[in-house]
């Protein structure tokens, strides 16, 4: 996990900063992410992020939900990031914690189907709107 000021990433024809806050819950929002499962999940998510080129900016595991703030390549859709984190972590958690697999045997899944995702920018919506509005006024004056 990293901290500090945001840095834009560069490719040959692009400069970007794509960051997302993602939240998801265990099926039925049961409080199963405790007693070591929370730390195991943190390690699993860190490994997934390393493999896929995501940088964890913040991560917190609550007994009944997960918060992760990630910096990602601009080529990856936010829904794909959430799907990757949820699907691989479920497989790994079921391997590491067979009792979870037994607990969720009837449902067959660890995570609920839904998730929350929000883009997180370096600047506010107000700043972007103001910048865009000022572009036209600036060009009219030249």
TIVO-2410 file (N, C-alpha, C; in nm, 3 decimals):
# residues 142
REC num residu      c1      c2      c3 atome chaine
REC   1      X   0.084  -0.117   0.000     N      A
REC   1      X   0.000   0.000   0.000    CA      A
REC   1      X   0.088   0.124   0.000     C      A
REC   2      X   0.042   0.222  -0.068     N      A
REC   2      X   0.120   0.344  -0.077    CA      A
REC   2      X   0.043   0.460  -0.019     C      A
REC   3      X   0.115   0.566   0.008     N      A
REC   3      X   0.049   0.687   0.056    CA      A
REC   3      X   0.124   0.806  -0.001     C      A
REC   4      X   0.070   0.924   0.023     N      A
REC   4      X   0.137   1.044  -0.028    CA      A
REC   4      X   0.058   1.108  -0.138     C      A
REC   5      X   0.123   1.196  -0.210     N      A
REC   5      X   0.054   1.269  -0.315    CA      A
REC   5      X   0.030   1.180  -0.436     C      A
REC   6      X  -0.076   1.213  -0.510     N      A
REC   6      X  -0.109   1.136  -0.630    CA      A
REC   6      X  -0.010   1.170  -0.740     C      A
REC   7      X   0.023   1.071  -0.819     N      A
REC   7      X   0.109   1.094  -0.933    CA      A
REC   7      X   0.037   1.041  -1.056     C      A
REC   8      X   0.037   1.119  -1.161     N      A
REC   8      X  -0.023   1.075  -1.285    CA      A
REC   8      X   0.068   0.972  -1.350     C      A
REC   9      X   0.005   0.877  -1.419     N      A
REC   9      X   0.079   0.775  -1.492    CA      A
REC   9      X   0.087   0.818  -1.638     C      A
REC  10      X   0.186   0.767  -1.707     N      A
REC  10      X   0.205   0.802  -1.848    CA      A
REC  10      X   0.221   0.676  -1.933     C      A
REC  11      X   0.164   0.684  -2.052     N      A
REC  11      X   0.194   0.587  -2.157    CA      A
REC  11      X   0.240   0.672  -2.275     C      A
REC  12      X   0.265   0.610  -2.389     N      A
REC  12      X   0.320   0.685  -2.501    CA      A
REC  12      X   0.228   0.799  -2.547     C      A
REC  13      X   0.096   0.780  -2.534     N      A
REC  13      X   0.003   0.883  -2.583    CA      A
REC  13      X  -0.102   0.921  -2.479     C      A
REC  14      X  -0.073   0.897  -2.353     N      A
REC  14      X  -0.177   0.917  -2.253    CA      A
REC  14      X  -0.116   0.952  -2.117     C      A
REC  15      X  -0.182   1.041  -2.047     N      A
REC  15      X  -0.147   1.072  -1.909    CA      A
REC  15      X  -0.275   1.049  -1.830     C      A
REC  16      X  -0.269   0.973  -1.721     N      A
REC  16      X  -0.392   0.937  -1.652    CA      A
REC  16      X  -0.371   0.913  -1.503     C      A
REC  17      X  -0.484   0.915  -1.433     N      A
REC  17      X  -0.492   0.877  -1.293    CA      A
REC  17      X  -0.630   0.816  -1.276     C      A
REC  18      X  -0.638   0.682  -1.267     N      A
REC  18      X  -0.766   0.615  -1.249    CA      A
REC  18      X  -0.764   0.542  -1.115     C      A
REC  19      X  -0.849   0.589  -1.026     N      A
REC  19      X  -0.855   0.534  -0.891    CA      A
REC  19      X  -1.001   0.506  -0.857     C      A
REC  20      X  -1.023   0.396  -0.787     N      A
REC  20      X  -1.159   0.357  -0.752    CA      A
REC  20      X  -1.169   0.314  -0.606     C      A
REC  21      X  -1.281   0.350  -0.545     N      A
REC  21      X  -1.317   0.302  -0.413    CA      A
REC  21      X  -1.422   0.194  -0.437     C      A
REC  22      X  -1.393   0.073  -0.394     N      A
REC  22      X  -1.483  -0.040  -0.419    CA      A
REC  22      X  -1.522  -0.101  -0.285     C      A
REC  23      X  -1.650  -0.132  -0.271     N      A
REC  23      X  -1.701  -0.195  -0.149    CA      A
REC  23      X  -1.785  -0.316  -0.191     C      A
REC  24      X  -1.767  -0.427  -0.121     N      A
REC  24      X  -1.854  -0.542  -0.142    CA      A
REC  24      X  -1.870  -0.619  -0.011     C      A
REC  25      X  -1.969  -0.707  -0.009     N      A
REC  25      X  -2.007  -0.777   0.114    CA      A
REC  25      X  -2.010  -0.927   0.094     C      A
REC  26      X  -1.989  -1.002   0.203     N      A
REC  26      X  -2.015  -1.146   0.196    CA      A
REC  26      X  -2.164  -1.171   0.170     C      A
REC  27      X  -2.195  -1.285   0.114     N      A
REC  27      X  -2.333  -1.323   0.086    CA      A
REC  27      X  -2.416  -1.311   0.213     C      A
REC  28      X  -2.532  -1.255   0.202     N      A
REC  28      X  -2.626  -1.232   0.313    CA      A
REC  28      X  -2.571  -1.136   0.418     C      A
REC  29      X  -2.462  -1.068   0.385     N      A
REC  29      X  -2.394  -0.973   0.473    CA      A
REC  29      X  -2.364  -1.031   0.612     C      A
REC  30      X  -2.332  -1.161   0.614     N      A
REC  30      X  -2.292  -1.224   0.740    CA      A
REC  30      X  -2.155  -1.172   0.781     C      A
REC  31      X  -2.131  -1.163   0.910     N      A
REC  31      X  -2.003  -1.115   0.965    CA      A
REC  31      X  -1.904  -1.231   0.973     C      A
REC  32      X  -1.848  -1.270   0.859     N      A
REC  32      X  -1.757  -1.385   0.853    CA      A
REC  32      X  -1.611  -1.344   0.835     C      A
REC  33      X  -1.584  -1.215   0.814     N      A
REC  33      X  -1.447  -1.169   0.786    CA      A
REC  33      X  -1.382  -1.122   0.917     C      A
REC  34      X  -1.354  -1.219   1.004     N      A
REC  34      X  -1.295  -1.190   1.135    CA      A
REC  34      X  -1.214  -1.311   1.179     C      A
REC  35      X  -1.151  -1.300   1.295     N      A
REC  35      X  -1.074  -1.411   1.352    CA      A
REC  35      X  -0.966  -1.464   1.257     C      A
REC  36      X  -0.894  -1.374   1.194     N      A
REC  36      X  -0.786  -1.411   1.103    CA      A
REC  36      X  -0.825  -1.410   0.957     C      A
REC  37      X  -0.952  -1.429   0.928     N      A
REC  37      X  -0.997  -1.426   0.788    CA      A
REC  37      X  -0.976  -1.287   0.728     C      A
REC  38      X  -0.988  -1.185   0.812     N      A
REC  38      X  -0.967  -1.048   0.763    CA      A
REC  38      X  -0.823  -1.027   0.718     C      A
REC  39      X  -0.727  -1.073   0.796     N      A
REC  39      X  -0.586  -1.058   0.758    CA      A
REC  39      X  -0.551  -1.144   0.637     C      A
REC  40      X  -0.607  -1.264   0.631     N      A
REC  40      X  -0.585  -1.351   0.515    CA      A
REC  40      X  -0.638  -1.285   0.389     C      A
REC  41      X  -0.756  -1.224   0.398     N      A
REC  41      X  -0.815  -1.157   0.282    CA      A
REC  41      X  -0.731  -1.039   0.239     C      A
REC  42      X  -0.675  -0.964   0.334     N      A
REC  42      X  -0.586  -0.852   0.299    CA      A
REC  42      X  -0.468  -0.903   0.217     C      A
REC  43      X  -0.407  -1.013   0.260     N      A
REC  43      X  -0.293  -1.070   0.188    CA      A
REC  43      X  -0.334  -1.120   0.050     C      A
REC  44      X  -0.448  -1.183   0.042     N      A
REC  44      X  -0.498  -1.233  -0.087    CA      A
REC  44      X  -0.522  -1.117  -0.183     C      A
REC  45      X  -0.589  -1.012  -0.135     N      A
REC  45      X  -0.616  -0.896  -0.221    CA      A
REC  45      X  -0.487  -0.826  -0.264     C      A
REC  46      X  -0.390  -0.819  -0.174     N      A
REC  46      X  -0.260  -0.759  -0.209    CA      A
REC  46      X  -0.193  -0.840  -0.321     C      A
REC  47      X  -0.201  -0.971  -0.314     N      A
REC  47      X  -0.143  -1.057  -0.417    CA      A
REC  47      X  -0.213  -1.040  -0.552     C      A
REC  48      X  -0.345  -1.032  -0.549     N      A
REC  48      X  -0.422  -1.012  -0.673    CA      A
REC  48      X  -0.384  -0.878  -0.735     C      A
REC  49      X  -0.378  -0.775  -0.653     N      A
REC  49      X  -0.345  -0.641  -0.704    CA      A
REC  49      X  -0.205  -0.638  -0.764     C      A
REC  50      X  -0.110  -0.704  -0.700     N      A
REC  50      X   0.026  -0.712  -0.755    CA      A
REC  50      X   0.024  -0.778  -0.893     C      A
REC  51      X  -0.049  -0.889  -0.905     N      A
REC  51      X  -0.055  -0.963  -1.032    CA      A
REC  51      X  -0.119  -0.883  -1.144     C      A
REC  52      X  -0.218  -0.803  -1.112     N      A
REC  52      X  -0.294  -0.731  -1.214    CA      A
REC  52      X  -0.250  -0.586  -1.233     C      A
REC  53      X  -0.150  -0.542  -1.160     N      A
REC  53      X  -0.099  -0.406  -1.177    CA      A
REC  53      X  -0.183  -0.300  -1.111     C      A
REC  54      X  -0.259  -0.337  -1.007     N      A
REC  54      X  -0.337  -0.240  -0.929    CA      A
REC  54      X  -0.255  -0.202  -0.807     C      A
REC  55      X  -0.259  -0.077  -0.767     N      A
REC  55      X  -0.189  -0.031  -0.647    CA      A
REC  55      X  -0.293  -0.004  -0.539     C      A
REC  56      X  -0.278  -0.068  -0.425     N      A
REC  56      X  -0.370  -0.046  -0.314    CA      A
REC  56      X  -0.330   0.083  -0.244     C      A
REC  57      X  -0.424   0.177  -0.239     N      A
REC  57      X  -0.402   0.304  -0.170    CA      A
REC  57      X  -0.453   0.293  -0.026     C      A
REC  58      X  -0.559   0.217  -0.006     N      A
REC  58      X  -0.614   0.191   0.128    CA      A
REC  58      X  -0.696   0.063   0.121     C      A
REC  59      X  -0.697  -0.010   0.232     N      A
REC  59      X  -0.772  -0.136   0.239    CA      A
REC  59      X  -0.815  -0.158   0.382     C      A
REC  60      X  -0.943  -0.187   0.400     N      A
REC  60      X  -0.993  -0.221   0.533    CA      A
REC  60      X  -1.096  -0.332   0.519     C      A
REC  61      X  -1.080  -0.433   0.602     N      A
REC  61      X  -1.173  -0.545   0.602    CA      A
REC  61      X  -1.256  -0.535   0.730     C      A
REC  62      X  -1.384  -0.517   0.713     N      A
REC  62      X  -1.478  -0.517   0.825    CA      A
REC  62      X  -1.539  -0.657   0.832     C      A
REC  63      X  -1.596  -0.697   0.945     N      A
REC  63      X  -1.652  -0.833   0.954    CA      A
REC  63      X  -1.756  -0.863   0.846     C      A
REC  64      X  -1.830  -0.758   0.800     N      A
REC  64      X  -1.937  -0.784   0.703    CA      A
REC  64      X  -1.923  -0.708   0.571     C      A
REC  65      X  -1.806  -0.648   0.546     N      A
REC  65      X  -1.783  -0.585   0.415    CA      A
REC  65      X  -1.636  -0.548   0.397     C      A
REC  66      X  -1.601  -0.521   0.272     N      A
REC  66      X  -1.463  -0.490   0.232    CA      A
REC  66      X  -1.461  -0.351   0.168     C      A
REC  67      X  -1.363  -0.270   0.209     N      A
REC  67      X  -1.336  -0.141   0.145    CA      A
REC  67      X  -1.197  -0.149   0.084     C      A
REC  68      X  -1.185  -0.117  -0.043     N      A
REC  68      X  -1.052  -0.109  -0.105    CA      A
REC  68      X  -1.049   0.014  -0.196     C      A
REC  69      X  -0.938   0.084  -0.191     N      A
REC  69      X  -0.915   0.202  -0.274    CA      A
REC  69      X  -0.793   0.168  -0.359     C      A
REC  70      X  -0.813   0.157  -0.491     N      A
REC  70      X  -0.706   0.112  -0.580    CA      A
REC  70      X  -0.679   0.211  -0.692     C      A
REC  71      X  -0.554   0.216  -0.733     N      A
REC  71      X  -0.507   0.292  -0.849    CA      A
REC  71      X  -0.484   0.186  -0.956     C      A
REC  72      X  -0.544   0.204  -1.074     N      A
REC  72      X  -0.543   0.100  -1.176    CA      A
REC  72      X  -0.502   0.152  -1.312     C      A
REC  73      X  -0.458   0.061  -1.401     N      A
REC  73      X  -0.430   0.102  -1.539    CA      A
REC  73      X  -0.556   0.157  -1.605     C      A
REC  74      X  -0.541   0.252  -1.696     N      A
REC  74      X  -0.655   0.316  -1.761    CA      A
REC  74      X  -0.725   0.222  -1.858     C      A
REC  75      X  -0.665   0.110  -1.891     N      A
REC  75      X  -0.723   0.018  -1.988    CA      A
REC  75      X  -0.820  -0.082  -1.925     C      A
REC  76      X  -0.834  -0.080  -1.793     N      A
REC  76      X  -0.918  -0.178  -1.725    CA      A
REC  76      X  -1.048  -0.113  -1.679     C      A
REC  77      X  -1.159  -0.173  -1.716     N      A
REC  77      X  -1.291  -0.121  -1.677    CA      A
REC  77      X  -1.312  -0.143  -1.527     C      A
REC  78      X  -1.376  -0.048  -1.461     N      A
REC  78      X  -1.400  -0.062  -1.317    CA      A
REC  78      X  -1.475  -0.190  -1.280     C      A
REC  79      X  -1.572  -0.231  -1.362     N      A
REC  79      X  -1.646  -0.354  -1.333    CA      A
REC  79      X  -1.555  -0.476  -1.341     C      A
REC  80      X  -1.455  -0.472  -1.429     N      A
REC  80      X  -1.360  -0.583  -1.438    CA      A
REC  80      X  -1.269  -0.589  -1.316     C      A
REC  81      X  -1.235  -0.474  -1.262     N      A
REC  81      X  -1.152  -0.470  -1.140    CA      A
REC  81      X  -1.229  -0.534  -1.025     C      A
REC  82      X  -1.354  -0.493  -1.006     N      A
REC  82      X  -1.436  -0.549  -0.899    CA      A
REC  82      X  -1.455  -0.699  -0.918     C      A
REC  83      X  -1.485  -0.741  -1.041     N      A
REC  83      X  -1.506  -0.883  -1.069    CA      A
REC  83      X  -1.379  -0.965  -1.041     C      A
REC  84      X  -1.266  -0.914  -1.082     N      A
REC  84      X  -1.139  -0.984  -1.059    CA      A
REC  84      X  -1.110  -0.998  -0.910     C      A
REC  85      X  -1.122  -0.888  -0.837     N      A
REC  85      X  -1.095  -0.893  -0.693    CA      A
REC  85      X  -1.189  -0.988  -0.621     C      A
REC  86      X  -1.317  -0.983  -0.655     N      A
REC  86      X  -1.415  -1.068  -0.588    CA      A
REC  86      X  -1.399  -1.215  -0.625     C      A
REC  87      X  -1.385  -1.245  -0.752     N      A
REC  87      X  -1.383  -1.386  -0.794    CA      A
REC  87      X  -1.257  -1.458  -0.745     C      A
REC  88      X  -1.142  -1.399  -0.765     N      A
REC  88      X  -1.018  -1.465  -0.723    CA      A
REC  88      X  -1.009  -1.474  -0.571     C      A
REC  89      X  -1.050  -1.367  -0.502     N      A
REC  89      X  -1.043  -1.371  -0.356    CA      A
REC  89      X  -1.138  -1.476  -0.298     C      A
REC  90      X  -1.253  -1.496  -0.359     N      A
REC  90      X  -1.346  -1.600  -0.311    CA      A
REC  90      X  -1.284  -1.738  -0.324     C      A
REC  91      X  -1.223  -1.765  -0.438     N      A
REC  91      X  -1.158  -1.895  -0.460    CA      A
REC  91      X  -1.049  -1.917  -0.356     C      A
REC  92      X  -0.965  -1.815  -0.337     N      A
REC  92      X  -0.854  -1.826  -0.242    CA      A
REC  92      X  -0.903  -1.837  -0.097     C      A
REC  93      X  -1.006  -1.762  -0.061     N      A
REC  93      X  -1.060  -1.769   0.076    CA      A
REC  93      X  -1.121  -1.907   0.103     C      A
REC  94      X  -1.191  -1.964   0.005     N      A
REC  94      X  -1.248  -2.097   0.023    CA      A
REC  94      X  -1.138  -2.202   0.040     C      A
REC  95      X  -1.025  -2.185  -0.029     N      A
REC  95      X  -0.912  -2.278  -0.012    CA      A
REC  95      X  -0.851  -2.265   0.127     C      A
REC  96      X  -0.830  -2.140   0.170     N      A
REC  96      X  -0.763  -2.115   0.297    CA      A
REC  96      X  -0.854  -2.137   0.418     C      A
REC  97      X  -0.983  -2.116   0.399     N      A
REC  97      X  -1.081  -2.130   0.507    CA      A
REC  97      X  -1.193  -2.224   0.464     C      A
REC  98      X  -1.169  -2.356   0.470     N      A
REC  98      X  -1.271  -2.452   0.427    CA      A
REC  98      X  -1.402  -2.436   0.505     C      A
REC  99      X  -1.394  -2.386   0.628     N      A
REC  99      X  -1.517  -2.365   0.706    CA      A
REC  99      X  -1.608  -2.262   0.640     C      A
REC 100      X  -1.549  -2.165   0.569     N      A
REC 100      X  -1.630  -2.069   0.493    CA      A
REC 100      X  -1.705  -2.140   0.380     C      A
REC 101      X  -1.636  -2.231   0.314     N      A
REC 101      X  -1.699  -2.305   0.204    CA      A
REC 101      X  -1.815  -2.389   0.258     C      A
REC 102      X  -1.794  -2.451   0.374     N      A
REC 102      X  -1.902  -2.529   0.435    CA      A
REC 102      X  -2.018  -2.437   0.477     C      A
REC 103      X  -1.984  -2.321   0.536     N      A
REC 103      X  -2.085  -2.226   0.582    CA      A
REC 103      X  -2.171  -2.177   0.466     C      A
REC 104      X  -2.107  -2.154   0.352     N      A
REC 104      X  -2.177  -2.103   0.234    CA      A
REC 104      X  -2.210  -2.214   0.133     C      A
REC 105      X  -2.210  -2.339   0.177     N      A
REC 105      X  -2.232  -2.451   0.085    CA      A
REC 105      X  -2.364  -2.440   0.010     C      A
REC 106      X  -2.468  -2.400   0.079     N      A
REC 106      X  -2.599  -2.390   0.014    CA      A
REC 106      X  -2.602  -2.277  -0.089     C      A
REC 107      X  -2.540  -2.164  -0.057     N      A
REC 107      X  -2.536  -2.050  -0.150    CA      A
REC 107      X  -2.436  -2.074  -0.263     C      A
REC 108      X  -2.326  -2.142  -0.231     N      A
REC 108      X  -2.225  -2.173  -0.332    CA      A
REC 108      X  -2.129  -2.059  -0.365     C      A
REC 109      X  -2.147  -1.945  -0.299     N      A
REC 109      X  -2.061  -1.830  -0.324    CA      A
REC 109      X  -2.026  -1.762  -0.193     C      A
REC 110      X  -1.914  -1.692  -0.191     N      A
REC 110      X  -1.873  -1.616  -0.073    CA      A
REC 110      X  -1.929  -1.475  -0.075     C      A
REC 111      X  -1.922  -1.410  -0.192     N      A
REC 111      X  -1.960  -1.269  -0.200    CA      A
REC 111      X  -2.101  -1.252  -0.254     C      A
REC 112      X  -2.165  -1.145  -0.210     N      A
REC 112      X  -2.295  -1.108  -0.268    CA      A
REC 112      X  -2.270  -1.066  -0.413     C      A
REC 113      X  -2.374  -1.066  -0.493     N      A
REC 113      X  -2.359  -1.035  -0.635    CA      A
REC 113      X  -2.322  -0.890  -0.660     C      A
REC 114      X  -2.368  -0.801  -0.576     N      A
REC 114      X  -2.348  -0.659  -0.599    CA      A
REC 114      X  -2.219  -0.603  -0.541     C      A
REC 115      X  -2.195  -0.478  -0.575     N      A
REC 115      X  -2.082  -0.404  -0.519    CA      A
REC 115      X  -2.107  -0.256  -0.541     C      A
REC 116      X  -2.032  -0.174  -0.470     N      A
REC 116      X  -2.034  -0.029  -0.489    CA      A
REC 116      X  -1.900   0.010  -0.548     C      A
REC 117      X  -1.901   0.100  -0.645     N      A
REC 117      X  -1.774   0.149  -0.699    CA      A
REC 117      X  -1.789   0.298  -0.730     C      A
REC 118      X  -1.687   0.372  -0.694     N      A
REC 118      X  -1.686   0.516  -0.719    CA      A
REC 118      X  -1.548   0.556  -0.767     C      A
REC 119      X  -1.544   0.638  -0.868     N      A
REC 119      X  -1.415   0.690  -0.912    CA      A
REC 119      X  -1.369   0.794  -0.811     C      A
REC 120      X  -1.240   0.800  -0.791     N      A
REC 120      X  -1.183   0.896  -0.697    CA      A
REC 120      X  -1.079   0.975  -0.773     C      A
REC 121      X  -1.101   1.104  -0.782     N      A
REC 121      X  -1.011   1.187  -0.860    CA      A
REC 121      X  -0.921   1.273  -0.774     C      A
REC 122      X  -0.823   1.328  -0.839     N      A
REC 122      X  -0.728   1.417  -0.774    CA      A
REC 122      X  -0.788   1.556  -0.758     C      A
REC 123      X  -0.886   1.587  -0.841     N      A
REC 123      X  -0.952   1.717  -0.835    CA      A
REC 123      X  -1.102   1.696  -0.824     C      A
REC 124      X  -1.173   1.796  -0.778     N      A
REC 124      X  -1.316   1.782  -0.757    CA      A
REC 124      X  -1.397   1.806  -0.884     C      A
REC 125      X  -1.523   1.764  -0.880     N      A
REC 125      X  -1.615   1.786  -0.992    CA      A
REC 125      X  -1.628   1.936  -1.020     C      A
REC 126      X  -1.635   2.014  -0.915     N      A
REC 126      X  -1.647   2.160  -0.929    CA      A
REC 126      X  -1.527   2.217  -1.003     C      A
REC 127      X  -1.409   2.170  -0.971     N      A
REC 127      X  -1.286   2.218  -1.035    CA      A
REC 127      X  -1.287   2.185  -1.184     C      A
REC 128      X  -1.330   2.063  -1.219     N      A
REC 128      X  -1.335   2.023  -1.360    CA      A
REC 128      X  -1.435   2.108  -1.436     C      A
REC 129      X  -1.555   2.127  -1.380     N      A
REC 129      X  -1.656   2.209  -1.447    CA      A
REC 129      X  -1.605   2.352  -1.468     C      A
REC 130      X  -1.543   2.408  -1.367     N      A
REC 130      X  -1.490   2.544  -1.377    CA      A
REC 130      X  -1.382   2.552  -1.485     C      A
REC 131      X  -1.292   2.453  -1.487     N      A
REC 131      X  -1.185   2.450  -1.587    CA      A
REC 131      X  -1.242   2.445  -1.728     C      A
REC 132      X  -1.343   2.360  -1.750     N      A
REC 132      X  -1.403   2.347  -1.883    CA      A
REC 132      X  -1.473   2.477  -1.923     C      A
REC 133      X  -1.547   2.534  -1.830     N      A
REC 133      X  -1.617   2.660  -1.859    CA      A
REC 133      X  -1.518   2.771  -1.893     C      A
REC 134      X  -1.406   2.775  -1.824     N      A
REC 134      X  -1.306   2.880  -1.847    CA      A
REC 134      X  -1.232   2.861  -1.979     C      A
REC 135      X  -1.232   2.741  -2.034     N      A
REC 135      X  -1.163   2.717  -2.161    CA      A
REC 135      X  -1.225   2.800  -2.272     C      A
REC 136      X  -1.356   2.802  -2.281     N      A
REC 136      X  -1.421   2.879  -2.387    CA      A
REC 136      X  -1.398   3.028  -2.368     C      A
REC 137      X  -1.409   3.075  -2.247     N      A
REC 137      X  -1.389   3.218  -2.221    CA      A
REC 137      X  -1.245   3.259  -2.252     C      A
REC 138      X  -1.150   3.172  -2.221     N      A
REC 138      X  -1.010   3.200  -2.248    CA      A
REC 138      X  -0.982   3.209  -2.398     C      A
REC 139      X  -1.049   3.124  -2.478     N      A
REC 139      X  -1.028   3.123  -2.624    CA      A
REC 139      X  -1.093   3.244  -2.690     C      A
REC 140      X  -1.206   3.289  -2.633     N      A
REC 140      X  -1.275   3.407  -2.690    CA      A
REC 140      X  -1.189   3.533  -2.678     C      A
REC 141      X  -1.108   3.538  -2.574     N      A
REC 141      X  -1.029   3.658  -2.550    CA      A
REC 141      X  -0.903   3.665  -2.638     C      A
REC 142      X  -0.862   3.556  -2.698     N      A
REC 142      X  -0.739   3.559  -2.778    CA      A
REC 142      X  -0.762   3.599  -2.919     C      A
***
